[in-house]
Amino acid sequence: MDYILTTDALTKRYRKHEALKDVSIKVPKGSIFGLIGKNGAGKTTLMRIITGLQEQNKGTFRIECPNIGALIDTPAYYRTLNAYENLKIQYMNLGLTSYETIPEIIDLVGLDIAGKKPVASYSFGMRQRLGLAIAICGFPDLVILDEPVNGLDPQGIIVIRELILKLNKERGMTFIISSHLLDELAKVATDFAFIDEGKIIKQISASELHNSKNEKTVNARVSDTSALCKLLDDKGFEYEIKGENDLTVRGEITLTVMNELASEAGCELLEFNFADTSLEGYFINLLEG
């Protein structure tokens, strides 16, 4: 597999605080790579290092493409200029001498109606769209987006989602995206990396994640785990002990079936629920070990 970005043991310290701890990821070329973590987990720090806005204390990274675009933190723009003029300046900064694709980019992000208005008159959501437009100027091979749909209304979120999918499919552009809207991220991402307290705790493809979520699991709490586990072994069930009285059982198991199993094992079923199959649930389960 070809990787457009690889990082090897990236570490970043701010005095005594270690924001990144030996972060190693591989981003496949042509993927939409979702970076998932809580506030302060290290997502933005990682993105800032990759884009050259900060320098790591240790480790290396390699980008296998000639150009990248990025939207990190607050978008930078000239308030007295309109969208076209802002994008023209970005084209000049990139050394691009043809401005023919600027109207296309303005239309793609949904700013065609507001194209002639100064940015000072834009709403927060419109400024986010302009920031995304600046990030894709020249249609770079790799685009890094930190919370790109932050502040957008539902219609704006759909526009950005469809834009990312369109650019990925038609132009082969690779995206690295962080977002708190995990269900929205799950609709576009082909790969995920989960980060917590500066460490990568899991990297997985969307297909692998989908397959793992398709495996039916239930969580149960019983009065006698050892007795139930002995019965599950005898019946060929797969399970994992989660605590003194808690376990996760794999398979097509209903509440009735679990009650019958507990009764046959001579114990009492105290709690029962189906495992969360959402991306958010998967992340929470990772954090809980």
C-alpha positions as a printed NumPy array, in Angstrom:
array([[  0.   ,   0.   ,   0.   ],
       [  1.225,   3.517,  -0.83 ],
       [  1.245,   5.967,   2.08 ],
       [  1.083,   9.706,   1.519],
       [  2.073,  10.437,   5.133],
       [  3.987,   8.409,   7.688],
       [  5.005,   9.526,  11.16 ],
       [  7.529,   7.75 ,  13.331],
       [  7.536,   8.268,  17.115],
       [  6.557,  11.942,  16.963],
       [  6.858,  13.54 ,  20.393],
       [  6.009,  17.109,  21.415],
       [  6.556,  18.604,  24.865],
       [  5.447,  21.923,  26.309],
       [  7.653,  22.26 ,  29.383],
       [  6.5  ,  19.355,  31.576],
       [  3.428,  18.51 ,  29.486],
       [  3.881,  15.89 ,  26.769],
       [  1.254,  16.664,  24.126],
       [  2.349,  13.864,  21.771],
       [  3.977,  10.622,  22.848],
       [  5.7  ,   8.514,  20.182],
       [  2.92 ,   8.991,  17.625],
       [  3.266,   6.682,  14.631],
       [  0.592,   6.578,  11.931],
       [  0.387,   5.696,   8.246],
       [ -2.063,   7.555,   6.028],
       [ -2.888,   5.668,   2.798],
       [ -2.713,   7.664,  -0.409],
       [ -6.193,   8.536,  -1.643],
       [ -7.827,   7.946,   1.737],
       [-10.068,  10.081,   3.924],
       [ -8.337,   9.672,   7.251],
       [-10.305,  10.464,  10.403],
       [ -8.324,  11.557,  13.468],
       [-10.439,  11.016,  16.582],
       [ -9.799,  12.08 ,  20.158],
       [-11.096,  14.169,  23.045],
       [-10.257,  17.853,  23.49 ],
       [ -6.586,  18.117,  24.396],
       [ -5.775,  14.628,  23.103],
       [ -3.144,  15.974,  20.687],
       [ -5.015,  16.127,  17.355],
       [ -4.299,  19.771,  16.563],
       [ -0.696,  19.509,  17.766],
       [ -0.109,  16.609,  15.386],
       [ -1.65 ,  18.543,  12.507],
       [  0.407,  21.642,  13.271],
       [  3.62 ,  19.62 ,  13.224],
       [  2.737,  17.942,   9.917],
       [  2.03 ,  21.332,   8.311],
       [  5.222,  22.905,   9.659],
       [  3.524,  25.28 ,  12.088],
       [  5.296,  23.646,  15.031],
       [  8.396,  21.539,  15.468],
       [  8.496,  18.176,  17.188],
       [ 10.952,  17.417,  20.01 ],
       [ 11.54 ,  13.902,  18.766],
       [ 10.599,  11.626,  15.889],
       [ 10.178,  12.13 ,  12.155],
       [  7.478,  12.349,   9.522],
       [  7.49 ,  12.012,   5.761],
       [  5.007,  13.43 ,   3.231],
       [  5.009,  11.774,  -0.181],
       [  3.444,  14.595,  -2.209],
       [  4.576,  17.972,  -3.576],
       [  1.864,  20.141,  -2.036],
       [ -0.589,  20.217,   0.845],
       [ -3.426,  22.433,   1.997],
       [ -4.66 ,  22.941,   5.536],
       [ -7.365,  24.481,   7.688],
       [ -6.163,  24.515,  11.294],
       [ -7.447,  26.71 ,  14.114],
       [ -8.999,  29.979,  12.859],
       [ -8.943,  30.518,   9.065],
       [ -6.659,  33.359,   7.936],
       [ -8.13 ,  35.867,   5.48 ],
       [ -8.304,  39.573,   4.613],
       [-11.504,  40.982,   6.071],
       [-11.895,  43.867,   3.604],
       [-11.537,  41.626,   0.544],
       [-14.113,  39.273,  -0.954],
       [-13.8  ,  35.535,  -1.437],
       [-12.331,  35.736,  -4.936],
       [ -9.691,  38.258,  -3.883],
       [ -8.714,  36.182,  -0.843],
       [ -8.318,  33.07 ,  -2.974],
       [ -6.328,  34.993,  -5.593],
       [ -3.833,  36.02 ,  -2.908],
       [ -3.541,  32.379,  -1.801],
       [ -2.927,  31.338,  -5.422],
       [ -0.142,  33.932,  -5.615],
       [  1.35 ,  32.63 ,  -2.341],
       [  1.386,  29.134,  -3.862],
       [  3.064,  30.38 ,  -7.022],
       [  0.025,  29.631,  -9.176],
       [ -0.29 ,  32.028, -12.116],
       [ -3.666,  30.911, -13.483],
       [ -6.784,  31.875, -11.557],
       [ -9.293,  30.048, -13.757],
       [-10.249,  27.526, -11.054],
       [-11.043,  30.125,  -8.366],
       [-14.748,  30.463,  -9.349],
       [-15.03 ,  26.661,  -9.282],
       [-13.649,  26.51 ,  -5.733],
       [-15.968,  29.298,  -4.56 ],
       [-18.916,  27.388,  -6.007],
       [-17.748,  24.068,  -4.529],
       [-17.767,  25.395,  -0.965],
       [-21.124,  27.104,  -1.44 ],
       [-19.975,  30.731,  -1.391],
       [-21.065,  31.636,  -4.918],
       [-23.863,  33.924,  -3.715],
       [-21.59 ,  35.74 ,  -1.242],
       [-18.62 ,  35.831,  -3.61 ],
       [-18.61 ,  39.623,  -3.991],
       [-19.211,  40.521,  -0.346],
       [-16.267,  41.485,   1.912],
       [-15.329,  38.779,   4.392],
       [-16.073,  41.179,   7.257],
       [-19.776,  40.699,   6.485],
       [-19.586,  36.889,   6.575],
       [-21.214,  34.764,   9.246],
       [-19.047,  32.335,  11.233],
       [-20.144,  29.441,   9.043],
       [-19.34 ,  31.35 ,   5.855],
       [-15.861,  32.114,   7.163],
       [-15.388,  28.399,   7.796],
       [-16.326,  27.732,   4.176],
       [-13.833,  30.345,   3.028],
       [-11.149,  28.714,   5.173],
       [-11.862,  25.402,   3.464],
       [-11.732,  27.107,   0.053],
       [ -8.281,  28.497,   0.9  ],
       [ -7.162,  25.011,   1.995],
       [ -8.06 ,  23.467,  -1.377],
       [ -6.587,  26.235,  -3.534],
       [ -4.772,  24.621,  -6.451],
       [ -6.339,  21.268,  -5.541],
       [ -3.405,  19.894,  -3.47 ],
       [ -2.661,  16.189,  -3.108],
       [ -3.104,  16.257,   0.679],
       [ -5.564,  18.4  ,   2.669],
       [ -5.485,  18.598,   6.469],
       [ -8.686,  19.826,   8.119],
       [ -9.131,  20.484,  11.836],
       [-12.865,  20.537,  12.668],
       [-13.888,  21.676,   9.142],
       [-17.65 ,  21.661,   9.842],
       [-17.396,  23.554,  13.123],
       [-20.085,  26.252,  13.211],
       [-21.891,  25.053,  10.093],
       [-25.622,  24.42 ,   9.945],
       [-26.902,  20.981,   8.803],
       [-27.075,  22.086,   5.162],
       [-23.516,  23.414,   5.333],
       [-22.296,  20.14 ,   6.84 ],
       [-23.842,  18.217,   3.948],
       [-22.187,  20.572,   1.409],
       [-18.745,  20.053,   2.972],
       [-19.27 ,  16.278,   3.264],
       [-20.206,  15.992,  -0.414],
       [-17.309,  18.256,  -1.388],
       [-14.76 ,  16.074,   0.434],
       [-16.175,  12.931,  -1.179],
       [-16.195,  14.573,  -4.618],
       [-12.584,  15.809,  -4.412],
       [-11.435,  12.468,  -3.038],
       [-13.158,  10.454,  -5.763],
       [-12.678,  12.689,  -8.801],
       [ -9.284,  14.238,  -8.065],
       [ -7.755,  11.564,  -5.831],
       [ -7.087,  14.072,  -3.044],
       [ -6.201,  12.648,   0.364],
       [ -7.822,  14.172,   3.452],
       [ -6.843,  14.066,   7.116],
       [ -9.811,  15.264,   9.167],
       [-10.451,  15.737,  12.864],
       [-14.027,  16.195,  14.032],
       [-16.151,  15.952,  17.154],
       [-19.092,  14.864,  14.985],
       [-18.106,  11.206,  14.869],
       [-21.256,   9.98 ,  13.153],
       [-20.653,  12.556,  10.407],
       [-16.993,  11.535,  10.121],
       [-18.06 ,   7.901,   9.838],
       [-19.995,   8.771,   6.652],
       [-16.852,   9.812,   4.751],
       [-13.735,   8.329,   6.343],
       [-11.967,   5.293,   4.893],
       [ -9.503,   5.019,   7.788],
       [ -9.345,   6.07 ,  11.433],
       [ -6.712,   6.743,  14.066],
       [ -7.8  ,   7.112,  17.695],
       [ -5.65 ,   9.302,  19.928],
       [ -5.847,   9.762,  23.688],
       [ -3.528,  11.735,  25.972],
       [ -1.037,  12.149,  23.142],
       [ -0.868,   8.452,  22.241],
       [ -2.293,   6.584,  19.259],
       [ -4.362,   3.804,  20.793],
       [ -5.67 ,   2.314,  17.552],
       [ -5.472,   2.694,  13.78 ],
       [ -8.071,   0.833,  11.769],
       [ -9.641,   0.953,   8.308],
       [-13.34 ,   1.648,   7.886],
       [-13.885,  -1.846,   6.494],
       [-12.175,  -3.424,   9.51 ],
       [-14.244,  -1.226,  11.803],
       [-17.418,  -2.155,   9.953],
       [-16.651,  -5.85 ,  10.246],
       [-15.93 ,  -5.535,  13.96 ],
       [-19.207,  -3.693,  14.5  ],
       [-21.133,  -6.298,  12.525],
       [-20.131,  -8.903,  15.077],
       [-23.028,  -8.946,  17.517],
       [-21.989,  -8.533,  21.138],
       [-23.799,  -8.037,  24.417],
       [-22.6  ,  -6.795,  27.786],
       [-23.765,  -8.675,  30.85 ],
       [-23.278,  -8.491,  34.62 ],
       [-23.914, -11.681,  36.573],
       [-23.654, -12.821,  40.166],
       [-21.175, -15.613,  39.381],
       [-18.882, -14.974,  36.41 ],
       [-16.899, -18.201,  36.744],
       [-20.029, -20.379,  36.665],
       [-21.387, -18.634,  33.58 ],
       [-18.019, -18.737,  31.796],
       [-17.799, -22.498,  32.376],
       [-21.183, -22.928,  30.732],
       [-20.24 , -20.612,  27.854],
       [-17.1  , -22.678,  27.284],
       [-19.151, -25.864,  27.196],
       [-21.566, -24.355,  24.662],
       [-18.814, -22.878,  22.466],
       [-19.602, -19.188,  23.014],
       [-16.847, -16.581,  22.619],
       [-16.621, -14.099,  25.461],
       [-14.325, -11.653,  27.216],
       [-14.25 , -10.985,  30.95 ],
       [-14.437,  -7.251,  31.633],
       [-14.45 ,  -7.22 ,  35.422],
       [-15.265,  -9.187,  38.537],
       [-18.895,  -9.627,  37.485],
       [-18.895,  -8.219,  33.941],
       [-18.305,  -9.866,  30.602],
       [-18.969,  -9.367,  26.886],
       [-20.437, -12.265,  24.93 ],
       [-20.291, -12.529,  21.131],
       [-23.108, -13.932,  19.061],
       [-26.845, -13.566,  18.416],
       [-27.917, -13.379,  22.052],
       [-31.169, -11.879,  23.279],
       [-32.175, -11.014,  26.823],
       [-34.217, -14.229,  26.962],
       [-31.249, -16.345,  25.872],
       [-28.93 , -14.681,  28.39 ],
       [-31.455, -15.225,  31.169],
       [-31.665, -18.9  ,  30.249],
       [-27.871, -19.217,  30.194],
       [-27.535, -17.535,  33.583],
       [-30.252, -19.743,  35.054],
       [-28.641, -22.901,  33.659],
       [-25.298, -21.8  ,  35.124],
       [-26.945, -21.305,  38.508],
       [-26.363, -17.548,  38.698],
       [-28.403, -14.378,  38.43 ],
       [-28.37 , -11.926,  35.508],
       [-27.953,  -8.47 ,  37.066],
       [-27.559,  -6.274,  33.967],
       [-27.863,  -6.747,  30.21 ],
       [-27.366,  -4.427,  27.212],
       [-26.336,  -4.602,  23.588],
       [-22.865,  -3.252,  22.842],
       [-22.797,   0.202,  21.229],
       [-22.077,  -0.222,  17.511],
       [-21.549,   3.471,  16.661],
       [-18.149,   5.034,  15.952],
       [-18.543,   6.976,  19.187],
       [-19.279,   3.758,  21.05 ],
       [-16.228,   2.092,  19.515],
       [-14.056,   5.008,  20.651],
       [-15.47 ,   4.964,  24.169],
       [-14.872,   1.227,  24.394],
       [-11.247,   1.796,  23.361],
       [-10.799,   4.416,  26.076],
       [-12.244,   2.053,  28.657],
       [ -9.717,  -0.587,  27.66 ]])
